[in-house]
């Protein structure tokens, strides 16, 4: 057996040029573009569509909360996916939004989460099949869900039994990021107390949310950043596609009886923290964690089942 020793540090006598590899990677990545797949889960009327449109500064999905008079009530959770090509400063991204209308809207919500779990696993399964094909695609289309935004109703009490059941199942297969929807309906004191009770419930039921420090090769700086993110969870957010005039300036917000809610003002809600987290600090890590942790776990289980099946 060959034992590989630790590499010895060598001193370069002159400039070689391999430090440009980061530029080469960046050039190829920009040419190829990026993809982010986000699923939104929550009851009708919590502003899921509005928040997504606000996050990405574009009208990407229509609200499905209001049904036409005489319309047919949804008896089951549906899965609807829309894809958009967006570009910012030369960086191209394919953004897939997976909505789950009907979730949690029935009197009896038993198994209402099953279509959601099935969809997430189906994307892993599709990717695995393409990966194992003899003549596989050079660039496999990745529709695996990178982030699940879980919307919590601003009740001010604690997590509902349905929330606990579904979160327990979701965290096993996807990166879950909880948000308190329409948080402007709570005072700052109520919001803080609500967050505290939610986190106590999550801890009691051993529900581990993204970002994970126990898994992953993070340096000290990244661990500090992850800790700051976890201290904010669940993000208390408000969405709006409208603008209001404040101090002579046009800003994203909406008017209420008591004044204006400014979406990008940290004193009003935590929308800015959520947006920065999703797009500026953890976008790549969400994608990598999906592949390295959730997909690898699914892949290992499937291959083990295939191996065991072949023995019989």
C-alpha positions as CSV (number, residue, x, y, z in Angstrom):
1,X,0.0,0.0,0.0
2,X,1.3,3.4,-1.0
3,X,1.3,6.0,1.8
4,X,0.9,9.6,0.6
5,X,2.8,12.0,2.7
6,X,2.0,15.6,3.4
7,X,3.1,17.9,0.5
8,X,6.3,19.8,1.2
9,X,6.2,23.6,0.9
10,X,8.3,24.7,-2.1
11,X,9.6,28.2,-2.7
12,X,9.1,29.6,-6.3
13,X,12.2,31.1,-7.9
14,X,10.2,33.2,-10.3
15,X,6.6,34.0,-11.3
16,X,4.7,31.0,-12.7
17,X,1.2,32.4,-13.3
18,X,-1.1,29.8,-11.7
19,X,-2.5,32.6,-9.5
20,X,-4.6,33.6,-12.4
21,X,-6.7,30.5,-12.1
22,X,-9.3,32.5,-10.1
23,X,-9.7,34.9,-13.0
24,X,-10.0,31.9,-15.4
25,X,-12.7,30.3,-13.2
26,X,-14.6,33.7,-13.0
27,X,-14.5,34.1,-16.7
28,X,-15.9,30.6,-17.3
29,X,-18.5,31.0,-14.6
30,X,-19.7,34.4,-16.0
31,X,-20.0,32.8,-19.5
32,X,-21.9,29.8,-18.2
33,X,-24.1,31.8,-15.7
34,X,-25.5,30.7,-12.4
35,X,-28.7,29.1,-11.3
36,X,-30.6,29.4,-8.0
37,X,-33.7,27.3,-7.1
38,X,-35.9,28.7,-4.4
39,X,-39.0,27.1,-2.9
40,X,-41.5,29.1,-0.9
41,X,-43.7,27.2,1.6
42,X,-46.5,28.8,3.6
43,X,-50.2,29.3,3.9
44,X,-52.1,31.5,1.4
45,X,-52.2,35.2,2.3
46,X,-48.7,35.4,3.9
47,X,-47.2,37.4,1.0
48,X,-44.9,34.8,-0.5
49,X,-45.2,36.1,-4.0
50,X,-44.8,39.7,-3.0
51,X,-41.7,38.9,-0.9
52,X,-40.0,37.0,-3.8
53,X,-40.8,39.9,-6.2
54,X,-39.4,42.4,-3.7
55,X,-36.2,40.3,-3.1
56,X,-35.3,40.2,-6.7
57,X,-36.6,43.6,-7.7
58,X,-38.8,42.2,-10.4
59,X,-42.3,40.9,-10.9
60,X,-41.5,37.2,-11.1
61,X,-44.6,35.5,-9.8
62,X,-48.3,36.5,-9.4
63,X,-50.1,36.2,-6.1
64,X,-52.3,33.1,-5.9
65,X,-53.8,34.1,-2.6
66,X,-57.0,35.6,-3.9
67,X,-59.4,33.2,-5.7
68,X,-62.1,34.3,-8.0
69,X,-65.7,34.2,-6.7
70,X,-67.0,30.7,-7.4
71,X,-63.6,29.4,-7.9
72,X,-62.7,25.8,-7.0
73,X,-61.0,25.5,-3.6
74,X,-57.7,23.7,-3.6
75,X,-58.0,20.3,-1.8
76,X,-54.4,19.5,-2.0
77,X,-51.0,21.2,-2.1
78,X,-50.0,22.1,-5.6
79,X,-46.5,22.6,-7.0
80,X,-45.9,25.3,-9.5
81,X,-42.5,26.3,-10.8
82,X,-41.6,29.3,-12.9
83,X,-38.2,30.1,-14.4
84,X,-36.7,33.6,-15.1
85,X,-33.4,34.7,-16.7
86,X,-32.2,37.8,-14.8
87,X,-28.9,39.7,-15.2
88,X,-27.1,42.2,-13.0
89,X,-23.8,43.9,-14.1
90,X,-23.0,41.3,-16.6
91,X,-23.8,38.3,-14.2
92,X,-26.5,36.1,-15.6
93,X,-28.7,34.0,-13.4
94,X,-31.5,31.5,-14.0
95,X,-33.8,31.9,-11.1
96,X,-36.4,29.1,-10.5
97,X,-39.2,29.8,-8.1
98,X,-41.2,26.9,-6.8
99,X,-44.5,27.8,-5.2
100,X,-46.7,25.6,-3.1
101,X,-50.3,27.0,-3.3
102,X,-52.8,25.2,-1.2
103,X,-50.3,24.2,1.6
104,X,-51.9,24.4,5.0
105,X,-55.1,25.9,3.7
106,X,-57.5,23.1,4.5
107,X,-59.4,22.2,7.7
108,X,-57.6,18.9,7.7
109,X,-54.0,19.4,6.7
110,X,-52.9,15.8,7.2
111,X,-50.2,14.9,4.7
112,X,-50.4,18.4,3.0
113,X,-46.6,18.4,3.0
114,X,-46.2,15.2,1.0
115,X,-46.3,16.9,-2.5
116,X,-43.6,19.2,-1.2
117,X,-41.3,16.4,0.1
118,X,-41.9,14.4,-3.1
119,X,-41.0,17.4,-5.4
120,X,-37.7,18.0,-3.6
121,X,-36.8,14.3,-3.7
122,X,-37.9,14.0,-7.3
123,X,-35.4,16.7,-8.3
124,X,-32.6,14.8,-6.5
125,X,-33.7,11.6,-8.3
126,X,-33.8,13.2,-11.7
127,X,-30.3,14.6,-11.2
128,X,-29.0,11.2,-10.0
129,X,-30.4,9.5,-13.1
130,X,-28.7,12.0,-15.4
131,X,-25.5,11.6,-13.4
132,X,-25.4,7.8,-13.7
133,X,-26.2,7.8,-17.5
134,X,-23.4,6.4,-19.6
135,X,-23.4,9.3,-21.9
136,X,-24.4,12.1,-19.5
137,X,-24.8,15.7,-20.4
138,X,-21.7,17.9,-20.1
139,X,-23.6,20.3,-17.9
140,X,-26.5,18.6,-16.1
141,X,-29.5,20.8,-15.6
142,X,-29.7,21.4,-11.9
143,X,-33.3,21.8,-10.6
144,X,-32.5,20.7,-7.0
145,X,-34.0,23.0,-4.5
146,X,-31.2,25.1,-3.0
147,X,-33.3,27.1,-0.5
148,X,-36.7,26.7,1.1
149,X,-38.2,29.9,2.5
150,X,-40.6,28.7,5.1
151,X,-43.2,31.4,6.0
152,X,-44.5,31.5,9.5
153,X,-47.8,33.3,10.2
154,X,-47.3,36.4,12.5
155,X,-49.6,35.0,15.3
156,X,-47.3,36.2,18.1
157,X,-47.7,32.9,19.9
158,X,-45.4,30.1,18.8
159,X,-44.9,27.6,16.1
160,X,-48.1,25.6,15.1
161,X,-48.0,21.8,15.3
162,X,-48.1,21.7,11.5
163,X,-45.0,24.0,11.4
164,X,-43.1,21.6,13.6
165,X,-44.1,18.5,11.7
166,X,-43.2,20.0,8.3
167,X,-40.0,21.7,9.4
168,X,-38.8,18.4,10.9
169,X,-39.2,16.7,7.5
170,X,-37.9,19.6,5.4
171,X,-34.6,20.1,7.3
172,X,-33.6,16.5,6.4
173,X,-33.6,17.2,2.7
174,X,-33.2,20.9,2.0
175,X,-31.7,24.1,3.3
176,X,-34.6,25.7,5.3
177,X,-34.7,29.5,6.1
178,X,-37.7,30.5,8.2
179,X,-39.3,34.0,7.9
180,X,-42.0,35.7,9.9
181,X,-44.4,36.9,7.2
182,X,-46.0,40.4,7.4
183,X,-44.0,41.1,10.5
184,X,-45.3,44.7,10.6
185,X,-48.5,43.4,12.2
186,X,-46.4,42.9,15.4
187,X,-44.8,45.5,17.6
188,X,-41.0,45.3,18.0
189,X,-41.5,43.9,21.5
190,X,-44.1,41.3,20.3
191,X,-41.7,40.4,17.4
192,X,-38.8,39.8,19.8
193,X,-40.9,37.7,22.1
194,X,-42.3,35.7,19.1
195,X,-38.8,35.0,17.8
196,X,-37.7,33.8,21.2
197,X,-40.6,31.4,21.5
198,X,-40.0,30.1,17.9
199,X,-36.4,29.5,18.6
200,X,-37.2,27.7,21.8
201,X,-39.6,25.5,19.9
202,X,-37.0,24.7,17.3
203,X,-34.4,23.9,19.9
204,X,-36.8,21.7,21.9
205,X,-37.7,19.6,18.7
206,X,-34.0,19.5,17.6
207,X,-34.8,21.2,14.3
208,X,-31.5,22.4,12.8
209,X,-31.8,25.2,10.3
210,X,-29.4,26.5,7.7
211,X,-26.6,27.7,7.9
212,X,-24.9,24.7,9.6
213,X,-21.7,25.0,11.4
214,X,-21.6,21.4,12.5
215,X,-21.3,20.4,8.8
216,X,-19.1,22.1,6.3
217,X,-15.5,23.4,6.0
218,X,-16.0,26.9,7.3
219,X,-13.1,29.2,8.5
220,X,-13.4,31.5,11.5
221,X,-14.7,34.4,9.6
222,X,-17.4,32.3,8.0
223,X,-18.4,30.8,11.4
224,X,-18.8,34.3,12.8
225,X,-21.0,35.3,9.8
226,X,-23.1,32.2,10.2
227,X,-23.5,32.9,13.9
228,X,-24.8,36.4,13.1
229,X,-27.3,35.0,10.6
230,X,-28.6,32.4,13.1
231,X,-29.1,35.1,15.7
232,X,-31.5,36.8,13.3
233,X,-33.6,33.7,12.5
234,X,-36.4,33.7,11.7
235,X,-36.1,36.8,9.6
236,X,-39.0,39.2,10.4
237,X,-39.9,40.5,6.9
238,X,-42.3,42.7,5.0
239,X,-42.6,42.7,1.2
240,X,-43.9,45.4,-1.2
241,X,-43.7,46.1,-4.9
242,X,-44.9,49.7,-4.4
243,X,-43.0,52.9,-3.6
244,X,-43.7,55.7,-1.2
245,X,-42.2,59.2,-0.9
246,X,-40.3,59.8,2.3
247,X,-38.3,63.0,2.8
248,X,-38.6,63.7,-0.9
249,X,-37.2,60.3,-1.9
250,X,-38.9,57.4,-3.6
251,X,-38.3,54.2,-1.6
252,X,-39.8,50.7,-1.5
253,X,-42.6,50.6,1.1
254,X,-46.3,50.8,1.7
255,X,-48.5,53.1,3.6
256,X,-50.5,52.1,6.7
257,X,-52.9,54.0,9.0
258,X,-50.0,54.7,11.4
259,X,-47.5,55.8,8.7
260,X,-45.2,54.2,6.1
261,X,-43.5,50.9,6.3
262,X,-40.0,51.2,4.7
263,X,-39.0,47.8,3.4
264,X,-35.3,48.5,3.3
265,X,-35.1,50.2,6.7
266,X,-33.6,47.9,9.3
267,X,-35.6,49.7,12.0
268,X,-38.9,48.6,10.3
269,X,-38.1,45.0,9.3
270,X,-35.3,42.5,8.5
271,X,-35.8,42.4,4.8
272,X,-32.3,43.8,4.0
273,X,-30.7,41.1,6.2
274,X,-32.6,38.4,4.3
275,X,-31.7,39.8,0.9
276,X,-28.0,40.2,1.8
277,X,-28.0,36.7,3.2
278,X,-29.6,35.1,0.1
279,X,-27.7,37.0,-2.6
280,X,-24.6,38.6,-1.2
281,X,-23.1,36.3,1.4
282,X,-24.6,32.8,1.1
283,X,-25.9,32.2,-2.4
284,X,-22.9,30.0,-3.4
285,X,-22.9,28.2,-0.1
286,X,-26.7,27.4,-0.4
287,X,-25.9,25.8,-3.8
288,X,-22.8,23.9,-2.5
289,X,-24.5,22.7,0.7
290,X,-27.4,21.3,-1.4
291,X,-25.0,19.3,-3.4
292,X,-22.5,18.3,-0.7
293,X,-24.9,17.5,2.1
294,X,-28.5,17.0,1.0
295,X,-28.0,15.5,-2.4
296,X,-25.0,13.3,-1.2
297,X,-27.2,11.9,1.6
298,X,-30.0,11.1,-1.0
299,X,-27.5,9.7,-3.4
300,X,-25.8,7.4,-0.9
301,X,-29.2,6.0,0.3
302,X,-30.3,5.3,-3.3
303,X,-27.1,3.6,-4.3
304,X,-27.1,1.5,-1.1
305,X,-30.7,0.4,-1.9
306,X,-29.6,-0.5,-5.5
307,X,-26.7,-2.5,-4.2
308,X,-28.9,-4.4,-1.7
309,X,-31.5,-5.0,-4.3
310,X,-28.9,-6.5,-6.7
311,X,-28.0,-9.1,-4.1
312,X,-31.5,-10.6,-4.0
